[in-house]
Amino acid sequence: MKQFFLFIAALVLISSNNFAQDTAQQVTAGRTNSATRQTRPYVIMISIDGFRYDYAEKYNAAHLLQLSGQGVRATAMQPSFPTLTFPNHYSIATGMYPAHHGLVDNSFYDRKRDAIYKVGNRDAVEDGTWYNGIPLWVLAEKQQMLSASYFWVGSESAIQQVRPTYYYKYQEKTGINQRIQQVVNWLSLPEEQRPHLITFYFPEVDHMGHGYGPDTDSVRQAVQFVDASIGKMVEAVNKLNLPVNFIVVSDHGMARVDTEKVITLPEAPEWKSLKVVPGNEKIMLYGSSEAEIKTAFDYLKQHENHYTTYLKKETPLRWHYGQEDIYNRIGDIILLAEPNYAFGMPGKKMHPGHHGFDNNLSDMQAVFMAWGPAFKPHTRIATFENVHVYPLVAKILGLDITQPIDGKLEVLEPVLQ
C-alpha cells in the first residue's frame, strides 16, 4: 500500500505540472488586516472527509491522538441531517442547519430557480447565489480579517460577493507537501497580508471508505496518510512561533452496505410524474400538486422495502429539516434507506461504503479535536452538534456574529482557556 501512495503522489505531481492552470492560487487583491485584527490569534480548521468518530483509535492515528490528547477531544461530533459532504461542510462553516443555509443535500431541486444544484456541476458550485448564511471566511473578511482556504465547500463562490482573500479551486492534483507548504507560506506573509483563518481539506479517507468500506486496510492507509500529513503540518507551523490553534473536524462517518441486495423502487405510474433527485441513501421527489404528492406517497409507503417514506412536513423534528425548509428546496417526499442498505440500479456496481443516513446512527458520527493556546489542555467533552463550531471559531478570532445562527457559543465555550 505504501507503494500505492507513492505512485499516487507521483501521479499527482505529474498532473500538477501538466495542468498548472487548474492548481493556481486565487488572490483577491487590495485587502489587508486591520491593525486590530493583526493582534488576533490564528485558526487552521482542517476537515478530514469521511473520518468516522472512532477511526483515530481504530487505525492508530498517532499524531492526532497525541495532539488532541494535549488539547480537546469530543466523544464524537454529530453531523447535521442529511449526513452528506456538502450540507455538513457548509453547516460547520455557517453554524446553521442545512434547511437554514440552503444546501439541503449534495443534489437538490430549487423550485424558484427551476434548477438543480449538484456537487459535480462546477457552474452551480461556484455560483454564490446558491449559498445562504455567512461562512466564517466571509464573516472575517467583512470585519477586515484576512482568510485563506485550501478547499472548503462554498469557498470558491462569491457568497454575498465575498471570497477568501486566498483560495484554490477544488482539484486533487496538488501533492500534500505543496499544500502544507502553502499554509506555511500564508502564515509567513507580512502581518497585514497574513490570513488568520485557514480552512484545509483532506478527501482521501472518504474516497477509500466509499471504494472499499470502512473496515479495510485501504481506509487504514488513508487515515495514516492524513494523520502523518497533519503531523507534518503542525511541525512546520510550530516553527513560525505564532499563536496558531488547530481544529480538526469531519463532515460525517461511514457505514458498510449490502452491495448485493440494493434497494430498487418499483416501476409505477403513481410516482413517475414527480421530479426525482436520486441518491444512494436518500431520494427526494418533488410534486406539482397535493393530489400528485399524496398518490405517490401512499404508493411508496405501501411498498417500502428497506427504506422509510416521509412527507416533507412529517420528517423527524430532531433533523431540523422538512418543517424548517426556508428556501423550499427539500423534496415533498423523502425516501431514506435503512442502515446498511442503499438505493441502486440492477446490474450497476454498488460501492460498499456509504453515508447520508440518519444522523443519530453511530456509524455516521464525525470527529472533533482541537489544540493550541486558546484551548484547555487534556479536556474531554461529550458529543455535540456540528453547528456549534462556528461560534467557537468566531470567539477565538474575535469576530462578531452578525446574523442569527443555530450554533450556540455556550456549548463549546468551556473548552477555551
N, C-alpha and C positions, 0 to 999 in steps of 0.2 A: 504494500500500500504506500510505503514511503516513496518508492519509485514512481507510483502513480501521481503523487502530488508534485514530485519533481518534474514529471512530464507536463502536468497541467501548468506549473509555474513557467516552464519554458515556452509552452504554447501561448500563454498569456503575454509573455514578453514579446514574442514574435508578433502577436496580434496588435500589441500596443504600438509597435514600430510601424506596422503596416497601415494602421487606422488612427493616426495621431489626431486627426480632426475630431474623432469621437471621444477622445480622452482629455481634451484640453480643459484647463480650469477656466471657469467663467467668473469674471470680476465685474462688480458694479462700481464704477468709478465715482469719485467725488465724495466719498463718505469717510468720516473719521469718528473715533470715540470722543465723546465729550470729556473734559477734564475730570469730571466726577466719575464717569464710567471707567476711566483708566485705573482708578483705585480699587475697583471691584475684583473679586476672585474670578476663577475660570471654572467652567464646567465642560467636560467632554462626556457626552451621552452616547453610549455605544449600544446598538441593537444587534443581538445575535438571533437572526430569524429562525424560528422553529426550535429554540433552545428550551426544552421542557424543564420544568422546575427541578427535576431530580437528576438531570444529566451531569451536573458538576461532580456529584458523588459517584454516580453510576459509571462514569467514564473517566474518573480521576482527573478533573481539570485542575491540576495542581496550582497553577498561578492564580486562578480565580478563587479557589478555596483559601489560599493563603492571604490574598489581598482582601477579600471580603471578611475573612476571619479577623483581620485587623480593623475592619470598619463595620459596616451594617449589612446584614443579610436577612431577607424575609423568608419565611417558610415557603411562600410562593407569591406570585402576583397574579391576580385574577384578570384575564382578558375581558374586554367588552364582547358582547354578542353582536354579530357572529364572530367566531374565533378565526378570523382571516387576517391576512397580512396588511392590506391597505386600511381597512377600518381601524385596526388596533394601533398601527404606527401613528395614524392621524389622531386617535384618541389620546395617546401619550403626548403628542405634540401640542394638542389644544386643550386638554383637560375636560373634554366633552365626550359624551356617548355618541356612537355613530348616527343615531337618529337626530342628534342635535347639531353635528358638524356636517352631515350630508353624505359622507362616504359610507353608505349603508351596507355595502358588500364590495367584493372585488369587481363585480359587474352588476349593474342595475339600470333600470329604465327611469328616465326623468320625464314625467308626463307633460310638464310645462314646455320643455325643450323639444319633446318628441324625439329624444335621442338616448342612446345607450352609452354609459360610461363603462369602459373595460380597461383592466390594468395593462393589456397589451396594445392599447391604442395610444400612440405617442401624442397625437393631437389633443386627445382628451386629458391625458396625464399632465401635459404641460399647459393646460388651459386653466388659469387661476379662478375663473368664474364658477368652476365646479366645486370649489372648496370654500367652506364657511368656517367660522371661528377665527381665532387669531393664533396661529402657530407661534411657538416660542421665539423663533428667529424673527418673525415679523414684529412681535412684541418688543424684542430687543432693539431691532433696527429703528423702530418708531421712537424709541427712547434714547437714541444716539449711543447705542452699544453695538459694536460690530459682531457679526455671526458668520460662521462657515459651516458648510455641510459636505461631507463626503458621502452623500446619498442619505435621503430620508424621504418618505412619502410626502409629496407636496413641495419639497424644497426646490424643484425645478420650475415651479409655477409662480407667476406673479400674483400672489394672493394679496388682495387689496393693493395691487400694483407694487408689491414689495417682494423681492427675493433676498436670500442671504447675500452679504457682500461678496463672499467667496463660495462657489458651489460647483458641482460637477453634474453633468447629465449622466443618468444611470447607464452603466455598462459593466461587464465583468472581464474586461481585458487587462486592466492595470494590475500589476503584481502587488502583493501586500506590502513588500518593503517600500515600494514607491509611495503607497498610500500612507504608510506610517511616517515616512519622511516628510510628506506634505503637512501632516499635523504638526511635526516639529518645526517646519518652515513657517507655518502660520504663527506659532507661538514665539517665534524668533523675530517677528516683524517689530518695527518701532512701536511704542505703546499706542500711539494714535491710530495705527493701522492694524493692530493685533486683535483678532476675534476673541471674545470672552466666552462665547457659546459655540461649541463644535459638536455636530452630530456625525456619527460614523456608523456604518452598517456592514454586517457580515452575512452573506447569503448561504454559505457552504453547508451549515448544519441542516437547514431546511431542505436544500437540494437532496442531500443524502437521505434524509428522513423520508421524503416522498419516494425517492427511487428505490430504496431498499427496506424501509421500515425502521422504526425507532430502536429495535433491539438487535442491531447489526454492527459488525466491525466497521462498516462504511461510516456509520454515524459516529462511532468511537473515534475514528481517524479525523473526521471533520471537527469534532469537539476539541480534540487535542491540537489540531491546527489553529483553530481560533484562540484557544487558551494560550498557546505559545506566542501567537501574534499579539495578543493583549499584553502578555508579559513583556514582550519586546517594546511595545508602545510605551508602557508605563516606565520602563527603564530609561528609554530615550527622553521622555518628557521630564522625568525627575531630574535629569542633568541640567535642566534650564532653571531650576530653583525658583519656580513660580508657584503661587497658591492654587494648584490645579486640583479639582475634585472630579473623580470618575464616578459615573453612574452607568451600570450595566443592566440592560433590560432585554426582554424578548417580547414578541408580539403574541405568542401562543405556544402550545405544546405540540405533540404529535401522537397519533394513535395508529395502530395497525388495523387494517380492514381485511375482510374476506375478499380476495381477488377473484374467486370463482363464482360466488353467489352474489353477483351485483344486483342492485335494485333497478328494475325497469318499470316504467309506467305503462299500463295497458293502453293500447291504441283505442281511442273512443272519441266520438264527436262531442261528448259532454264538456270536454276541456280543450279541445283542439282549436277553438276560435279565440282563445286567450293568447296574449303575448307572453312568451315564456323566456325567462332569463335563466339558463341552466347553471348548475354547479354540481360537483360530486357529492357534497354533503348537504346542500341546501338548494332548492329550486324555488324561484319566485314566479308567480303568474299574475298578470295584470289584465283585468276585465274592463269592459266599456259600459256595463250596466249591472245593477244589483241582481237582476234575474240571471244574467250570464254567470256572474260570480257564484251565486247560490247553486246553480245547476252543477257547475264544475266542482265546487267544494263538496257538495253532497256525494257526488260520484267518487271523487278521490278519497274522501273519508271512508266510504264503504269498501274501498278496495285497498286500504292501507296494507302494506307489506314491508315490514322493517323500516317504516317511516311514519311520522306523525304529521297530520294535516292541520294547519292553523289558519283561521281567518286573521287578517292583519290586526284587527282591533281586539282579538282574543289571545294574543301571544302572552306568555308569562310576564307579569309586571316587573319581575326582577331583571328582565332583559333590557328594560328601558328602550323598547323597540317600536313595535307596531303602533301602540297608542300614542307615542311621542314623535311620530314621523313629521317633523316640521316642514320638510321640503317635498313631501308626497312622493318619495322615491322607493318606498318599500312595496312589494307586491301585495295585491289584495288577498292572495292565498300564498302561504309559505309551507313548503314541504321540507321537513328536517329529518335526515337519516338517523336511525338509531346508532348508538355506538358500535363500532366495528363493522358497519355496513356503509356502502356508498352507492350513489346513483351512477349508472354507466349504460353502455350500449352493448348488446350482444355481439360477441366477436371482437370487441375492441379491448385491448390490453388495459388493465387497471393497475395503477401503481399501488404498492402495498401500504404506503404511509399517507395519512390524511389528517387534516384539522378543519375546523369550521363547524364543529358540533356544539352542543350545549356548553356554555361557559362554566357550568358547575362541575363538569367532569374532571377528575383528577388528571387525566392524560392531556387535557387542554391547558393546564396551568402553566404560567410563564415564570420567569426568574426576575428577581430584583437584588442587586448588590450595589454597594456604594462605599467609597472610601475617599479620604482626603481631609484637609484641615477643617472643612465645615462639618464633618460628621463625627459623632461619638465613636470611640473605639469599642470593639468587642461587643457589639449590640445585635441582639436578635429580636425580630418583630414578627407578628402574625401576618397571615395572608391579608392582602388589601387589594382594592380595585385599581386598575392602572390609571384611571383619570386623576388620581391624587399625586402623580409625579409632577405634573405641570406646576401647581403652586409651590411645590418644594424647590424646583429649579428657579422659579421666579424669585423666591425668597433668598436663595443663595446669591443670585446675581443682583439683588436689589431692584428688581423690576416691579412696577405697579401693574396689577391685573386690571384691565380697563373694560372688561365686559363680563357678564355672568358666565360662570363655568360650573361643571358638575363636580370637579375636584375640590377638596377641602384641605386647607393647609394644616388644620389641627390633626389630621390623620398621620402625617409624616413629620410634622414639626418636632416631635420629641426625639427624633434621631439626630437633630442638629446640636452642635456644641453650644 
